[in-house]
Amino acid sequence: MISAFEVARVLRDDPPTPEQAAVIEAPLEPLLVVAGAGSGKTATMAARVVWLAVNGVVAAEDVLGLTFTRKAAGELADRVRARLAAAVQAFGLTDAGQPRVATYNSFAAALVRDHGLRVGRDPDAAVISRAGAWQIVDGLLRDWQSDIDVDAAPATLIARTLALSDELRANLLTAAEAREGIGDLIRQFEEPRTGRAVREVRDVPIAALRQRLALLDLVEAYQERKHALGVTEFADQVADACRIARDAPAVGTAMRAAYRVVLLDEFQDTSVAQLGLLADLFGPGHPVLAVGDPNQAIYGWRGASAASLTGFRARFAERGRPVRALTLSTSWRNDVGILRAANAVSVPLRDGAEGGTPVPVLAARAGAGAGEVHQSVTATALEEAAAIARWVEERWSPGRSAAVLCRARKQFPALIRAFRDRGIPVTVVGLSGLLFTPEVIDLRSALEVVADPGRGDAMMRLLTNERLGMADLHALAAWSSALAGPDPASLVEAVDSPPPPGWRSPAGHALSADARARVSRLAAAIGHVRRLAWLPLPELVVEAERALGLDIEVTARAGVDPARARANLDAFASRAADYASGALAPTLAGFLDWLDAAEANENGLDIAAADVSTDAVQILTVHAAKGLEWDAVAIAGMSEGQFPSWDTRTTGDSGWLTRADELPYPLRGDAGSLPELDLTVADWPALRQEVSRFRERNLAHAISEERRLAYVAVTRARSAVLLSAARHPAGANRPASLSRFLEELSELATVPPGFGIAEAADGESTGDLEVRGSYPHDDPAGDRRDQLDAAVAAVRRAAGRVSLLGNPPGLASLEGALAGIPMTARERELAEEVRALLAEAADDRAGEAEVGPLLSASAAMELVRAPAEFARRMRRPMPGRPQPHARRGTEFHAWLERRFRRPALLGEPEDIWEADPEPAELETLKRSFLDGPWAHRVPLAVELDLETPVAGRLIRCRIDAVYREADGVMVVDWKTGREPTGGEEREHRQLQLALYRLAYARAAGLDLGEVRAAFVYVRTGVTIEAENLTEAQIEDRFGPAFATT
């Protein structure tokens, strides 16, 4: 036998390591290869095919190779083809043929195409994309005649239906089997137990399980609709292929004869169904080589099973002969320092490896460089983005590659801005990230306005680009209300038909001449696109881009290559074309729904492989970076609550107990590798403790997946990696702890020159304030320093002559003090301003102010609470102190708007200026809402702007949501802060609900007694219902305060 070393020498390849040689020369038997990141697994698999052919063991055409992406399949096929061609000449072989290399999905599709009739499947069914699947379920919901016992918005229902359908397919379950299993779980929760039942232990899990039962009806209808349409999905083909392999043994016999050796790449990413398919086809003892890395098992959210590697050893073992496991531990990618960091962060993963699977410590290749492992901690997220851009700029140039990896897409905008500020070309990888780029946001907003005249939020984005002032925006908002009358106002309609010259709102706002010209220009552009809505979707997207002038705007950026500047717009147009080709009946509305779903899904709906670029810095999520490598990599947002996405205050994760779109662990094919919940305990207190322990175990399971993400992120870098964090992450209202992963690696990382580690600080966050600066700090006075110092000295001299200490001086004392003091013209102007201020303070009417006829509900509340303070603020309005928690309330309300699919128009944030939420993170608020009772109900209306007269004033009310109740309706106001503790404060706040009740009752034509109202405190789940005041009582509460202004 010719050794692997000799084959490599003759073919002038790099000599294999002893570990690689052991894999290449392995006997024909099942073999598991645990290959660390960058350890040359593709080269090793290709070398094995050549070694088998050279030694006459197995012809190359008798080898089957499977991997996940077409890109990976192409790379493996190209390497084998090139080496076989060289082997034919070097060793005098006859034509050895070529192996069959395919993706897992295409292999399953071919199996169904050739043998589908054996199990009653249409072999010619057309494969639809995810967009087509989304469209089918959307059509089902529109045609659904009976009630769906799931209170959720349509988009949420579609997403949950598809997710549950995928889970069933990935775990080889029919809807009937899932229904039976879920029913059994409900019965276990309902079993009589001693002690007092606890709602969160019994009622909440049962409610989530019953929602799954309701969703199963939709899943069954979805499968039937696909069958009727003659279409299928990749997941269906895998499930059908499993049936073929199980029910038609002759197919397995033919496969084993055709493919004497099988190579399986990235096996840690396979699902239960894919493992079952391959095991049933090739069976125990067949020479199947599976290559994978448990440390890189990060795709559990799309059906991959972390137990696939241990499952392989169990399913392919012959009786009495366990499957051997070998390792590849030499990294051909990473320099020494980066490998040390990767090994350090993966220690708990190696210690907790299941099933005796060996997980290697990565070792450096011969001649590897030292590598750079840097760390940087800034005060704010904006400073972090600027620091990352500066670090990358020092290491990137055209021809070299660099990337910034993020745990969440919300980090993208600040990074994009930071790179563009420095003139560095940047691209965003993936559809979900693409939606965060400014030019795509503008283009998408225009399409949304064209498709839906109610999309005031999208129009607001376009108006912002027109640089309208606040007075102009308020004028448009008032005009939209005037146009709508009793109907909901539309900012889009106000732009289409702007107010006539000379028109003023009740509050005195008017549209300026400049604003009118800009609004008219925007209306003309939108009208042009609207008239072309009949065009095919890809062409319509291009026309919208031209109408807005985005093509000119992006290519005009200074210092950026025009072709590169258009990259995001071209990528968006390409996505539109992909959607159009994959959907059954592509429409603009359907495309926009699809984009909403992509934006809502943190992992993105697209999993297509990306390519590394050397002509721009790439920004992408860690999930999207799997399988790629760059010269320099910055890992952003390494703080608790961000990466990992769970912070140190989180005590557990309820998992399938509360999430209706997850298949319960006991029903999954890999249940043995997942946290268990013992439902056999005999009393409720014990079950509560068991649920608490399950939540702890499930959180540990989730943290392990985050750790695998960290390992993947670090190992993407060849020579330099930056571990970056901000003390005040974007969106946090208080300082965050540094990520446990960053803490673990801090001793291995150095702080590069010009960077630093910001000190931890207590108190509220300033993370949402954009603070720009340089270090070392430049003197803000610049060359005016001498003049400024002279001015300071003059003020101090004047202070010695005019004492303003003690009580504030009156106007007479000021006049006496200023008498005889020589002043310049500017100083006289300032003195006049001081006189005016003192005169105002002495005015007997200092507690009064002229108030217009229109007040917002929040202003009316302030007027009732403190009339004098309200008057002072009206007479001399000043900007309020920035409230860090206000951004959180805004983001949460925006998330709810997207979730309910009813966007808001321009209005006032009535309820966000209140106590900060705890825990602060937006994700925590989302989870609290989704775990509560309101998440599962469908509102009648959301984000209503209503006006109603009260005690001679017109009050504008912004209503968050309205729900149908058995005895009428419930008006709900979402609160992201804490509920009031004092009775006086609680009573005062309820006046706001009284206004909302009155406004909605009048607008809807209901009796006031049919309208109830409540504050819902999202963080705690507490609902506080308002006292049902009569109309006369409401007038009495507000009348006295209104009469004083």
Residue pairs with C-beta under 8 A, 6 or more apart in sequence:
1 25
1 55
2 51
2 54
2 55
2 91
3 21
3 25
4 16
4 20
4 21
4 24
4 25
4 47
4 51
5 15
5 16
5 21
7 13
7 47
7 50
7 51
7 54
7 87
8 14
8 15
8 16
8 47
9 15
10 90
10 91
11 50
11 83
11 86
11 87
11 90
13 47
13 83
16 24
16 44
16 47
17 328
17 330
19 326
19 327
19 328
19 329
19 330
20 40
20 43
20 44
20 47
20 328
20 330
22 326
23 31
23 33
23 44
23 48
23 289
23 326
23 328
24 44
24 47
24 48
24 51
25 51
26 48
26 289
26 324
26 326
28 57
28 58
28 260
28 261
28 287
29 285
29 287
29 321
29 323
29 324
30 284
30 285
30 286
30 287
30 288
30 289
30 290
30 312
30 316
30 317
30 318
30 323
30 324
31 287
31 288
31 289
31 290
31 323
31 324
31 325
31 326
32 289
32 290
32 292
32 309
32 312
32 313
32 323
32 324
32 325
32 326
32 357
33 41
33 44
33 289
33 290
33 291
33 292
33 325
33 326
33 327
33 328
34 292
34 293
34 294
34 309
34 325
34 326
34 327
34 328
34 357
34 358
34 359
34 360
35 41
35 44
35 291
35 292
35 293
35 327
35 328
36 293
36 295
36 327
36 328
36 329
36 331
36 360
36 362
37 293
37 295
37 296
37 331
37 333
37 334
37 342
37 362
37 711
37 712
37 715
38 331
38 332
38 333
38 334
38 362
38 629
38 715
39 328
39 329
39 330
39 331
39 332
39 360
39 362
40 328
40 330
40 332
41 265
41 291
41 328
42 72
42 75
42 76
42 79
42 265
43 79
44 291
44 328
45 65
45 76
45 263
45 265
45 289
45 291
46 76
46 79
46 80
46 83
47 83
48 263
48 289
49 60
49 63
49 65
49 80
49 83
49 84
49 99
49 261
49 263
50 60
50 80
50 83
50 84
50 87
51 57
52 58
52 60
52 63
52 261
53 59
53 60
53 84
53 87
53 93
53 96
54 87
54 91
54 93
58 260
58 261
59 96
59 97
60 80
60 84
60 96
60 97
60 98
60 99
61 96
61 97
61 98
61 99
61 100
62 97
62 99
62 258
62 259
62 260
62 261
63 99
63 100
63 259
63 260
63 261
63 262
63 263
64 99
64 100
64 101
64 102
64 107
64 258
64 259
64 261
64 262
64 263
65 73
65 76
65 77
65 80
65 99
65 100
65 101
65 102
65 262
65 263
65 265
66 101
66 102
66 103
66 104
66 107
66 262
66 263
66 264
66 265
67 73
67 76
67 101
67 103
67 104
67 265
67 266
68 103
68 104
68 265
68 266
68 269
69 103
69 608
69 609
69 627
70 103
70 609
71 609
71 611
72 265
72 266
72 609
72 627
73 101
73 102
73 103
76 101
76 265
77 98
77 99
77 101
80 98
80 99
80 101
81 98
84 96
84 98
87 93
87 96
88 94
88 95
88 96
100 259
102 110
104 238
104 270
104 274
105 234
105 237
105 238
107 241
108 234
108 237
108 238
108 240
108 241
108 274
108 277
109 127
109 234
109 237
111 237
111 241
111 244
111 245
111 251
112 121
112 123
112 232
112 237
112 240
112 241
112 244
113 123
113 124
114 123
115 123
115 244
115 248
115 251
116 122
116 123
116 240
116 244
117 123
118 244
118 247
118 248
118 251
119 240
119 243
119 244
119 247
119 248
121 240
121 243
122 230
122 232
124 230
125 230
125 231
125 232
126 230
126 231
126 232
127 231
127 232
127 233
127 234
127 237
128 136
128 226
128 231
128 232
128 233
128 582
128 583
128 584
129 578
129 579
129 581
129 582
129 583
130 162
130 582
130 605
131 578
131 579
131 582
131 583
131 586
131 590
131 591
131 594
132 231
132 582
132 583
132 584
133 162
133 222
133 233
134 158
134 162
134 590
134 593
134 594
134 597
135 583
135 584
135 585
135 590
136 222
136 225
136 226
136 229
136 231
136 584
137 157
137 158
137 161
137 162
137 218
137 222
138 154
138 158
138 590
138 593
139 225
140 218
140 221
140 222
140 225
141 148
141 154
141 157
141 158
141 218
144 218
148 157
148 214
148 217
148 218
149 210
149 211
149 213
149 214
150 157
150 160
150 211
150 214
150 215
150 660
150 936
151 935
151 936
151 937
151 938
152 160
152 935
152 936
152 938
153 899
153 900
153 901
153 938
154 901
155 593
155 596
155 597
155 600
155 899
155 901
156 899
157 215
157 218
158 597
159 597
159 600
159 601
159 661
160 215
160 660
160 661
161 215
161 218
161 219
161 222
162 222
163 661
163 662
164 212
164 215
164 216
164 219
164 661
164 663
165 219
165 222
165 223
165 235
166 235
166 302
166 303
167 173
167 303
167 662
167 663
167 668
168 174
168 175
168 178
168 219
168 663
169 233
169 235
169 236
169 238
169 239
169 273
169 303
170 235
170 271
170 272
170 273
170 303
170 305
171 271
171 272
171 273
171 663
171 667
171 668
171 669
171 670
172 239
172 242
172 272
172 273
172 276
172 669
173 181
173 663
173 667
175 216
175 219
175 220
175 223
178 212
178 216
178 663
178 667
179 213
179 216
181 664
181 666
181 667
182 209
182 212
182 213
182 216
182 664
182 667
183 213
185 209
185 664
185 666
185 679
186 206
186 209
186 210
188 679
188 680
189 202
189 205
189 206
189 209
189 679
190 202
190 206
191 679
193 681
193 682
193 683
193 684
193 687
194 682
194 683
194 684
195 683
195 684
195 685
196 684
196 685
197 684
198 684
198 687
198 688
200 691
201 684
201 687
201 688
201 691
202 684
204 657
204 658
204 931
205 657
205 658
207 936
208 656
208 657
208 658
208 659
208 660
209 664
211 660
211 936
212 660
212 664
215 660
215 661
226 232
226 233
226 236
229 584
231 584
232 240
235 273
235 303
238 271
238 273
238 274
238 277
239 273
241 277
242 273
242 276
242 277
242 280
244 251
245 251
245 252
245 276
245 277
245 280
245 281
246 276
246 280
251 281
252 280
252 281
252 282
252 283
255 281
255 282
256 281
256 282
256 283
256 286
259 282
260 287
261 287
261 288
261 289
262 278
262 282
262 286
262 287
262 288
262 289
263 288
263 289
263 291
264 270
264 278
264 288
264 289
264 290
264 291
265 291
266 291
266 292
267 290
267 291
267 292
267 308
267 309
267 312
268 292
268 293
268 294
268 296
268 297
268 304
268 306
268 308
268 309
269 292
269 297
269 299
269 304
269 308
270 278
270 304
270 305
270 308
271 303
271 304
271 305
271 308
272 305
272 311
272 668
272 669
272 670
273 303
273 669
274 308
275 305
275 308
275 311
275 312
275 315
276 315
276 669
278 288
279 315
279 316
282 288
282 316
283 316
284 315
284 316
284 317
284 318
284 319
285 316
285 318
285 321
286 316
288 316
290 309
290 312
292 308
292 309
293 359
294 306
294 309
294 349
294 353
294 354
294 357
294 359
295 346
295 349
295 350
295 359
295 708
295 711
295 712
296 626
296 708
296 711
296 712
297 304
297 306
297 308
297 705
297 708
298 622
298 623
298 626
298 705
298 708
298 709
298 712
299 623
299 626
300 306
300 705
301 603
302 603
302 607
305 311
305 669
305 670
305 673
306 670
306 673
306 705
307 354
307 355
307 670
307 672
307 673
308 670
309 355
309 357
310 354
310 355
310 357
310 673
311 670
312 323
313 322
313 323
313 325
313 355
313 357
314 355
316 323
317 323
325 356
325 357
325 358
327 358
327 360
328 360
329 360
329 361
329 362
329 363
330 362
330 363
330 364
330 365
331 339
331 362
331 363
331 364
331 365
331 368
331 715
332 365
333 629
333 715
333 718
334 342
334 362
334 364
334 368
334 371
334 715
334 717
334 718
335 364
335 368
335 369
335 370
335 371
335 372
335 718
335 719
336 364
336 368
336 369
336 370
336 371
337 370
337 371
337 372
337 373
337 748
338 371
338 373
338 714
338 715
338 717
338 718
338 719
338 720
338 721
339 362
339 363
339 364
339 368
339 371
340 373
340 748
341 373
341 714
341 721
341 723
341 745
341 748
341 749
342 362
342 711
342 714
342 715
343 361
343 362
344 744
344 745
344 748
345 707
345 710
345 711
345 714
345 741
345 744
345 745
346 359
346 707
346 711
348 704
348 707
349 359
349 704
349 707
349 708
349 711
350 359
350 361
352 704
353 359
354 673
362 715
369 719
371 717
371 719
371 720
371 721
372 719
372 720
372 721
372 752
373 720
373 721
373 723
373 745
373 748
373 749
373 750
374 391
374 720
374 721
374 722
374 723
374 749
374 750
374 751
374 752
374 755
375 722
375 723
375 724
375 742
375 745
375 746
375 749
375 750
375 751
375 757
376 384
376 387
376 388
376 391
376 722
376 723
376 724
376 725
376 751
376 752
376 755
376 756
376 757
377 724
377 725
377 726
377 727
377 738
377 756
377 757
377 758
378 384
378 386
378 387
378 724
378 725
378 726
378 727
378 756
378 758
379 726
379 727
379 728
379 758
379 761
379 766
380 726
380 727
380 728
380 765
380 766
380 767
380 769
380 771
381 411
381 414
381 637
381 726
381 728
381 729
381 730
381 767
382 414
382 418
382 730
382 767
382 769
382 770
382 771
382 772
383 726
383 771
384 414
384 636
384 637
384 724
384 725
384 726
385 411
385 414
385 415
385 417
385 418
385 636
386 418
386 421
386 772
387 724
387 755
388 404
388 415
388 418
388 634
388 636
388 722
388 724
389 415
389 418
389 419
389 421
389 422
389 424
390 422
390 754
391 634
391 722
391 724
391 752
391 755
392 402
392 404
392 419
392 424
392 617
392 632
392 634
392 722
393 422
393 424
395 402
395 631
395 632
395 720
396 402
396 424
396 617
396 631
396 632
398 614
398 615
399 614
400 614
400 631
400 632
401 612
401 613
401 614
401 618
401 629
401 630
401 631
401 632
402 617
402 618
402 630
402 631
402 632
402 633
402 634
403 612
403 617
403 618
403 619
403 620
403 625
403 628
403 630
403 632
403 633
403 634
403 716
404 415
404 617
404 618
404 619
404 620
404 633
404 634
404 635
404 636
405 620
405 621
405 622
405 625
405 633
405 634
405 635
405 636
405 713
405 716
406 412
406 415
406 619
406 620
406 621
406 622
406 636
406 637
407 621
407 622
407 636
407 637
407 642
407 643
407 644
407 645
407 709
408 602
408 621
408 637
408 642
408 645
409 432
409 433
409 436
409 602
409 604
409 621
410 730
410 731
411 636
411 637
411 642
411 730
412 428
412 433
412 436
412 437
412 619
413 436
413 438
414 730
415 426
415 619
415 636
416 426
416 428
416 436
416 437
416 438
416 619
419 425
419 426
419 617
419 619
420 426
420 557
423 558
423 559
423 560
424 617
425 560
425 561
425 564
425 615
425 616
425 617
426 616
426 617
426 618
426 619
427 564
427 567
427 568
427 571
427 613
427 616
427 617
427 618
427 619
428 434
428 436
428 437
428 568
428 618
428 619
428 620
429 610
429 618
429 619
429 620
429 624
430 604
430 606
430 610
430 620
430 621
430 624
431 575
431 595
431 598
431 604
431 605
431 606
432 598
432 599
432 601
432 602
432 603
432 604
432 605
432 606
432 621
433 604
433 619
433 620
433 621
433 624
434 440
434 568
434 571
434 572
434 575
435 441
435 444
435 595
435 598
435 599
437 568
439 550
439 553
439 554
439 568
439 569
440 568
440 569
440 572
441 461
442 461
442 462
442 465
442 548
442 550
443 541
443 544
443 545
443 548
443 550
443 569
443 572
444 458
444 572
444 592
444 595
445 455
445 458
445 459
445 461
445 462
446 458
446 462
446 525
446 526
446 529
446 544
446 547
446 548
447 529
447 540
447 541
447 544
447 588
447 591
447 592
448 455
448 458
448 592
449 455
449 458
449 459
449 462
449 492
449 526
450 526
450 529
450 530
450 533
450 544
450 588
451 533
451 588
451 589
451 592
452 589
452 592
453 490
453 492
453 493
454 488
454 490
454 492
454 902
454 903
455 492
455 903
456 480
456 489
456 490
456 491
456 492
456 903
456 904
456 905
456 906
457 897
457 903
457 904
457 905
458 903
459 491
459 492
459 495
460 473
460 491
460 905
460 906
462 522
462 526
462 548
463 473
463 476
463 491
463 495
463 519
463 522
466 515
466 518
466 519
466 521
466 522
467 518
468 476
468 515
468 518
468 519
469 512
469 515
471 509
471 510
471 512
472 509
472 511
472 512
472 515
473 906
474 505
474 507
474 509
474 906
475 499
475 504
475 505
475 509
475 510
475 511
475 515
476 491
476 494
476 495
476 498
476 499
476 511
476 519
476 906
477 489
477 491
477 494
477 905
477 906
477 907
478 505
478 506
478 507
478 509
479 494
479 498
479 499
479 503
479 505
479 511
480 489
480 490
480 491
480 493
480 494
480 905
480 906
481 489
481 945
481 947
482 499
482 505
483 489
483 490
483 493
483 494
483 497
484 490
484 493
486 1003
488 944
488 945
489 905
489 945
490 905
491 905
491 906
492 526
495 519
495 522
495 523
495 526
496 523
496 526
496 527
498 511
498 516
498 519
498 520
498 523
499 510
499 511
501 516
502 510
503 510
503 511
504 510
505 854
506 852
506 853
506 854
506 954
507 852
507 853
507 854
508 852
511 519
525 547
525 548
525 549
526 547
528 543
528 547
529 540
529 543
529 544
529 547
532 540
532 543
533 540
533 588
535 543
536 580
536 586
537 576
537 577
537 579
537 580
537 586
537 587
537 588
537 591
538 573
538 576
538 577
538 580
540 588
541 572
541 573
541 576
542 573
545 551
545 569
545 573
550 569
551 566
551 569
554 565
554 566
554 568
554 569
555 562
555 565
555 566
557 565
561 615
564 615
564 616
567 616
576 591
579 586
579 590
579 591
579 594
580 586
580 591
583 590
583 591
594 605
596 898
596 901
597 605
598 604
598 605
598 606
599 898
600 898
600 899
603 621
603 623
604 621
604 623
604 624
609 627
610 618
610 620
610 624
610 625
610 628
612 618
612 628
612 629
612 630
618 630
622 635
622 709
622 712
622 713
623 709
625 712
625 713
625 716
626 712
628 716
629 716
629 717
629 718
630 716
630 717
630 718
631 717
631 718
631 719
631 720
632 717
632 718
632 719
632 720
632 721
632 722
633 713
633 714
633 716
633 717
633 720
633 721
633 722
634 721
634 722
634 724
635 643
635 710
635 713
635 714
635 721
635 722
635 723
635 724
636 724
637 643
637 724
637 725
637 726
637 729
638 723
638 724
638 725
638 738
638 739
638 741
638 742
639 725
639 726
639 727
639 729
639 736
639 737
639 738
639 739
639 742
640 646
640 647
640 648
640 736
640 737
640 738
640 739
640 740
641 647
641 729
641 732
641 736
641 919
641 921
641 923
641 924
642 729
642 736
642 739
643 706
643 709
643 710
643 739
643 741
644 702
644 703
644 706
644 707
644 710
644 739
644 740
644 741
645 706
645 923
646 653
646 699
646 702
646 703
646 706
647 736
647 737
647 919
647 921
648 737
648 740
649 919
650 699
650 919
651 695
651 696
651 699
652 692
652 694
652 695
652 696
652 698
652 699
653 695
653 698
653 699
653 701
653 702
654 695
654 698
654 931
655 662
655 665
655 675
655 694
655 695
655 698
656 662
656 663
656 664
656 665
657 677
657 691
657 694
657 695
658 930
658 931
659 930
660 936
665 671
665 674
665 675
665 676
665 677
666 677
668 674
674 701
675 694
675 697
675 698
675 700
675 701
676 694
676 697
677 690
677 691
677 694
678 690
679 687
679 690
681 687
681 690
707 741
710 741
714 721
722 752
723 741
723 742
723 745
723 749
725 738
725 739
725 742
726 736
726 758
726 767
727 735
727 736
727 758
727 759
727 760
727 761
728 734
728 735
728 736
728 765
728 766
728 767
729 736
729 767
730 767
730 768
731 767
731 768
731 887
731 888
731 891
731 920
731 921
731 922
732 765
732 767
732 920
732 921
733 764
733 765
733 884
733 885
733 887
733 888
733 916
733 917
733 920
734 763
734 764
734 765
734 884
734 916
734 920
735 760
735 761
735 762
735 763
735 765
751 757
754 775
764 884
764 885
764 916
765 884
765 920
766 882
766 884
767 884
768 882
768 884
768 887
769 882
779 785
781 788
798 821
801 817
801 821
802 817
802 818
802 821
808 838
808 841
809 817
809 838
810 838
810 842
811 835
811 838
811 839
811 842
814 834
814 835
814 838
815 835
818 831
823 831
840 846
840 875
840 876
846 871
846 872
847 867
847 868
847 871
847 872
848 871
848 1044
848 1045
849 870
849 871
849 872
849 874
849 875
849 1045
850 874
850 1045
851 863
851 874
851 953
851 1045
853 953
853 954
854 947
854 953
854 954
854 955
854 956
855 863
855 953
855 954
855 955
855 956
856 908
856 910
856 955
856 956
856 958
857 910
857 955
857 956
857 957
857 958
857 992
857 995
857 996
858 908
858 910
858 911
858 913
858 992
859 870
860 950
860 953
860 955
860 995
860 1038
860 1042
861 988
861 989
861 991
861 992
862 869
862 870
863 870
863 1041
863 1042
863 1045
864 988
864 991
864 1037
864 1038
864 1041
865 988
867 1041
867 1044
867 1045
870 1045
871 1045
874 1045
880 913
883 913
884 916
885 912
885 914
885 915
885 916
885 917
885 920
885 976
885 977
886 909
886 912
886 913
888 912
888 916
888 917
888 920
888 922
888 925
888 976
889 909
889 911
889 912
889 913
889 914
889 917
889 976
889 977
890 909
890 912
891 922
892 922
892 925
892 926
892 929
892 974
892 976
892 1018
893 904
893 909
893 912
893 960
893 974
895 922
895 926
896 929
896 942
896 960
896 961
896 974
897 903
897 904
897 942
897 943
900 939
900 942
900 961
902 941
902 942
902 943
903 943
904 943
905 943
905 945
907 945
907 956
907 958
908 956
908 958
909 958
910 957
910 958
910 973
910 992
911 960
911 973
911 974
911 975
911 992
912 976
914 975
914 976
914 977
915 977
915 978
916 977
917 924
917 925
917 976
917 977
917 978
917 1018
917 1019
918 978
918 1019
919 1019
924 1019
925 976
925 1018
925 1019
928 1018
928 1019
928 1020
928 1021
929 935
929 1018
931 1021
932 1016
932 1018
932 1021
933 1021
934 963
934 972
934 1016
937 963
939 961
939 962
939 963
939 972
940 962
940 963
940 964
940 969
941 959
941 961
941 962
942 960
942 961
942 962
943 958
943 959
943 960
943 961
944 957
944 958
944 959
944 962
944 1000
944 1003
945 956
945 957
945 958
946 956
946 957
946 959
946 999
946 1000
946 1003
947 954
947 955
947 956
947 957
947 999
948 954
948 955
948 957
948 995
948 998
948 999
948 1002
948 1003
949 955
950 995
950 998
950 1034
950 1035
950 1038
950 1042
951 1035
951 1038
951 1039
951 1042
951 1043
952 1039
952 1042
953 1038
953 1042
955 995
955 999
957 995
957 996
957 999
957 1000
959 971
959 973
959 996
959 999
959 1000
960 972
960 973
960 974
961 971
961 972
961 974
962 969
962 970
962 971
962 972
962 1000
963 969
963 970
963 972
964 970
965 1012
967 1010
968 1006
968 1009
968 1010
968 1011
968 1012
969 1000
969 1004
969 1006
969 1010
969 1011
969 1012
970 1012
970 1013
970 1014
971 993
971 996
971 997
971 1000
971 1011
971 1012
971 1013
971 1014
972 1013
972 1014
972 1015
972 1016
973 992
973 993
973 996
973 1013
973 1014
973 1015
973 1016
974 1016
974 1018
975 1015
975 1016
975 1017
975 1018
976 1018
976 1019
977 1017
977 1019
978 1017
978 1019
978 1020
979 986
979 1015
979 1017
979 1020
979 1022
979 1024
980 986
980 989
986 1024
989 1015
990 1024
990 1026
990 1027
991 1034
991 1037
991 1038
993 1013
993 1014
993 1015
993 1026
994 1013
994 1026
994 1027
994 1029
994 1033
994 1034
994 1037
995 1034
996 1013
997 1008
997 1011
997 1012
997 1013
997 1026
997 1028
997 1029
998 1008
998 1031
998 1034
1000 1006
1000 1011
1001 1007
1001 1008
1001 1010
1001 1011
1004 1011
1008 1028
1008 1030
1008 1031
1009 1028
1012 1025
1012 1026
1012 1028
1013 1025
1013 1026
1014 1023
1014 1024
1014 1025
1014 1026
1015 1023
1015 1024
1015 1026
1016 1022
1016 1023
1017 1023
1017 1024
1029 1037
